Structures are given as C-alpha cells and as structure tokens.
Amino acid sequence: MNKSGLRARFLPWIQAARPIAHPMIFVPLLIGQALSFNSKGTLSLTFFLYALLFGVLFQVYLLYLNDYADEAVDRTNHRYFLSGGSRVLPDGKLERKDLLLGAQVALVCLIGLAVWLATQLDRPWHLLGTAVAIALCWGYNSRPLRLSYRGHGEILQGLGCGVLLPLIGFYLQRGSLQGFPWLALLPLYLVFHAGNIVTALPDYPSDKAGDKKTLPVRRGEMSARKTVLALLALAYVGAVGANLHLSTAALAIMILPAALILAGVIQSGALRKANASEFRDCKRFVTWVSASQAWFLCAWIGTLLLGRPA
C-alpha cells in the first residue's frame, strides 16, 4: 500500500480521536501534576509522560465510545461547534463496528498501562483510578445509565475531568495523595461541569430532536447560559478560598482576566441572544466562555509551575 493509501486509512482514526479535544483530558491531569510540583518542588518526566499516555488512551476510548453512542443524533446535527462528534460516522469515513472495536482496543491498552504502572512502577492505586475513569465513561455513554441522554451527564464530566483526573495526575507524580489540596477540587469540578453545558449549547436542536436531555434541553437555552456563568463565577470565587498556596498576585493573574471575559460576555448582550437558532451569536458566546475557562485553567497551571508557595 502506498503512502497516500496509508494516510487515507489512518486519518479517519485520528479524526475520530479529535486531537483538538485532548486538552479536556490532559489539562486536568497536568493541574494535578502541577499541584504536586508546587508543594514538593520536583516533577518526574517519566511520570509526566505516563500521564500523557494515559490521557491519550483514555481520550481515544472516551471519544470513540462517545461517537458510537451518539451516531443517530450526530447524523441530524448539521450545525455544530466544539461538539457534534468527530463526524467520521455521519460522513461514512468509518463503520460503526470498526469504531467500537477501536474503543475496545484503547480500553485494553488503558488497562494494560494501569497494570504496568501498578506492578512495575509502584503505583498500585492507579488501577482503581483507571477503573473509576472507565466506569464514568461507561455511565456517560452506555446503558443502563447513559446519563448523557437521560440527563445530568454534566455531573459525570465534572467528576471525571474536575475531580478524578487531577487526583490521578497528582498521584502519578507523588505516589500518594498526601498533601493534596482537596479544596482545589471544588473550582475544578465547577469549571468542567460548566464546560459540558457550554459544548451542548450549539447542539440544542439536534439534541432536542433526538431526546438527548442535556441541560439546555431540560431547562432551556437561556437558563443553561445563566447556569454556565453562575458556575464559573462560583469556581473563580472558590479558587480564592481553596488554599492553593498561591500569592495574591498569582491568584489575580488566574482569576481577574477570566472574570473580565465573563463580564464582557454579559455586557455584550450575548447572554440574551445566543440561542442555537442564532448560530453566529451562539458560537460567539461559546468561544468567549471557553476562553475564560481556558485562561483560568492555563494560568493556574502556569502559576503552580513557575511559582512556589507564598
């Protein structure tokens, strides 16, 4: 097979893995590692790379399974933004059975990595962390729970990305959870809970038609946007009281720009007019709110890695 043939065969698998979505997994893992570094003063490159590998395998498993579960709704979704799946099934680039097989291969690799870390690198509790990650993914996408359709899938995303992954990142670096700043999990949970709602906003028409009970479908688009802004405001305030061992200047760098972006969203009128039917305004709302979240998380990582406890 020539190079163009190989490229045509493998590109759909890369598309299905959505590299652009990897920060959703790797950022919370990195926050956990940065929290460990900030209190301990060392960062293991070996365990950083293992955390990266875990994140890639978990992302592939999660997103392949998500596309498999969402095929019917994705086929009716013709206006999407930061959501709507990878499109490999609606566009006929992969078969449904092949995508499920890919998810199963990723799952086997994920479990194999957990066993290796537990038995060869003295990280026995990573087996439990991996099992919980798999269970959350399964509960989000698959029956009998399938909470992304039955409602409250945003809770599972908050728990998975905002709680479990930072703990895994910290544990892989430290070998224990001793010294973990537990209050830090509150703002992280809120940010990733809100993130699930944000990405569901452009999908409101297809989700409603497909009886996928995301929060915008359950409560309405305006209520969902208000909920997002309220959750992020609580997260930013909660970070101040989370005992992060950061200086006042570092906290200001984290929080003030993120809060100003949200204030700009409200001032611009996007809160009022960003229904999915007004797709340009909806994309603008999603973009700026996502920018606020991204600043908060990336600045948090930066202050942890560049600064030591005040």
N, C-alpha and C positions, 0 to 999 in steps of 0.2 A: 504494500500500500504506500502511495507517495505521501509527501508532506501535507499537501492540500487535503487529501483524504483523511489523514490522521487528525488534522485540525478540524475538519467538518464533523468528525466523530466525537471529539472530546470537548469542543467548545460548548455544546448544549449542557454538558455536565457542569462545566464551570459557570455557565449562566444560571443553572439551577441552584448552585451554591451561593449565588449572589454575593460576590466579594465586597460590594459596596455596603452590605449589611453586617460585615464582620465586626465593626466597632460595637454593635449592640451586645456582642458576647465578650470581645476582648477588653473593652474599656472597663467593665466592672471587675474582670479578672485582674487587670492592671491596677485598679484602685486598691484591691486587696493587697497586692504586692507592694504598692507604694506606701500603704499604711504600715506594713511590716518594716519596710526600709526606714520610714520616718522615726519609728521607735527603736529599731535595732541598729541602724546605720550601715547595714550591708545588704547587697542584692545579689543573689546567686544567678548567674547567667544560665546555668544548667536548668534550674527550675523555672526560670523565665521562659526558656524555650519549650520545656514540657507543658507549661501553662498555655503557651501559644498553640502547641499541637493539640492539647485537649480542646481549646477553643475552636480550632478549625474542624476537628472531628465532630464536636457537638453541634456546631453550626450546620455542617453538612447533614447530619442526622435530622436536626430540627427542621431545616428548611425543605429538605426532600420530603419529609413526612407531612409538613405543612402544605406543600404544593399538592401532594397526593390527596390529602383530606379536603382541600379547597377547590378541586378541579371544577366542579359544577358551577360554583359561584364565580370563579375566575373566568369561565367561558362567557359569562354575561357581563363582565366588567370591562368596559371599553374606555373608561376614563379613570386612570389610576395615577398615583403619585406617591413614591416611597412605600408602595404597598401593591396589592393586586397580584402578588406572587411573581415568580420568575418568568412566566408566560411560556415555558417550554412545552407544557401540555396543551394549552389552547392553540398554540402555533404549530403543533404537530412535530416538534423537534425531538421529543422523547415519548415513548409509550408509558402508560400508567404503570404497567407491571415492572418495567425497567426502573422507573423512579423508586418504586417500593423496594426493589432489590438493592438499589444504591443506598437507600436508607438503612437497610438491614446490614449491608457490608460496613457502613460507617459505624453502626451500633456495635458490631463485633470488634472493630478496631478500637472503639471507645472503651469497651470492657477490657480488651487486651491491654491497653495502656494503663488502665486502673490497676489491673493485676500486677503489671510490671512495676509500677510506682510503689505499690503496697509491699511486694515481696523483695524487690531488689534495691529500692531507694528509701526504705523506711518511712513510707507514707501510707500506713495501713488504713487510716480513716478516709483516704481518698476514694476507696471502694464505696463507702457509704455516700460520700458526696456525689459520685458518679451515678449511683443508684437513684438518689433523690432527683438529680437532674433529668435522668431518663423518665422517672415517674411523672415529673412536672410536665415534660414534653408530651408524654402519652396522654395525660389528663387534659391537656390543652387541645390536642388534635383528634383523639381517638375515643371510641365508645368504650365503656358506658358513660364516662363523664363528658368528654368532648365540650369543655366549657367555652371554647371559642365560639361555639354555636348555641349552646344552651344559656350562655350568659356568664359574666364575671371572669372571663378569660384574662382580663386585665390584672386580676389579683394574682394569677399564676405567673404572669410576666413580671410583676413587681417582686414576687417571692424568688423567682428564678434568677433574674438579672440583678435585682437590687439587694438581695439577701444572700442567696446561695453562692453565686459566682464570686462576690468579694470575699466570702469566707474561704472558698476553695483557693483563690489566689493567695490569700494570707497564709493559709495552711501549707500550701506547696512551698512557699518561701521559708516559713518558720518551723514546720514540722509539728506544730501545735497551734492552738488558738489562744494561748496565754498572751495577755497583753492586747487582745483585740479590743478596739473602742466600740463597744456594742451599740452605743447611741448613734454611731455613724450610719447604722443600717436604716434608721427612720427616714432621713432625707433621700437616701439611695432608693429605698422602696418607693417613695412617693414619686420620684423622678421617672422611674421605669414603669410604674403604674400609669402615670400620665402619658408616657410615651406610647403605650399600647392604644390609648384613646386617640391620640394625635394621628397615628397612622391609619386609624379606622375612619377618620372623617371623610377623606375623598371617596371611600368605598361605600358610603351610605346607601346610594341607590341599589347597587348590586347586592349588598348585604341584606337590605330590607326585602328585596325580591326573593332572595334565597333563604329567608327566615334565619339569618345569622344574627343572633341577638347581641351584637356589640353594644357598648354603652350609647353611642349615637342613635342606634335603632331603638333601644329600650327607653331612652329618656328624651330623645330629640336632639337635633344638631346644636341648637343654641345652648341647651343645658350641658351638653358634652363639652363645648368650648369653655363655658364658665367653670366646669369641673376641672378641666386641664389647668386653667390659670390659677384656680384656688389651690390645687395640689402642688403646683410648682412654687407658689408663694409660701405655702407651708413648708415645703422642702428647704427653701432658701433661708427662711427664719429658723427652721430646725437645725440647720447646719451651724448656726451661731452657738446654739446651746448643746452641741453634740460632743463636746470635749475632744476636739480633733487635735489638740496640742499645736495649734497654729497661731501665729501672731495676728494681731488686729489687722495689720496691713495685708497679710495673706488672705484672711477672710474677706476683706474688702475687695481684693482682686478677684476672688471667686464669685462673690455674690452681687456686687453692685452692677457690673455690666450685664449680668444675666437678668437682674431685676429691671434695669433700664430698658432692655429689649422688650420685656413683657409690658412695661408701661407704654412703650412706643406702639405695641400691638393694640392696646386698648385705646390710646389716643388717636390712632389712625382710623378707627371705626371698623377694623377687621373683625372684631368680636361680634359685631351686629350683622354683618353682611356676608360672612364666609361660608354659607351653605354650599353643599356639593353642587347644587344647580348653578351656582355662580363659581365655576371651576377655577377661574383665574384668582379670584379673591380667596377661595378655599386653599389653593396652593400657596398663596402669599402668607396666609395665617399659619399653615403647617410649616413652611420654611422658616419663618421668624421664631416660632415657638421652638422648633427643633434647634435653631441656632442658640437660643437661650439655654436649652438643656445641654447642648454640646459645650458651650463656654463654661458652664458651671462644672461639668464633669472633667473637662480637659484642664481647666485652671486648678481644680482640686488635685489632680494628678501632678501637675507641674509644681504646685506649692509644696506638696509632700516630698517630691524628689529633689527639689532644689533647696528647700529649707529644712532646718532641724527644729525640734520642739523649742517653743519660746521659753 
